[in-house]
Amino acid sequence: MVPRAWKLGDENGRPRAILGADEHGAPGLLLVDRKGQPRAALRVSPKDDASLVLEGQDGEVFRAPSSVQ
């Protein structure tokens, strides 16, 4: 999701929400914590498959659909 991205930052200028598309034009939204660690990722693949990944501070990860890599 790097080639074309828009970033929203916090009061200290750190990126917290990144909206963009990868080199194939597939869109995605990444939300990060204050340390820059990913916490939520929502994507649509080039084949139009959707995925959602949520990462907790305790290392627990939720993936939908469960087969998302």
Buried (B, 14 or more C-beta within 10 A) or exposed (E): BEEEBEBEEEEEEEBBBBBBBBEEEBBBBBBBEEEEEEBBBBBBBEEEEEBBBBBEEEEEEEBEEEEBE
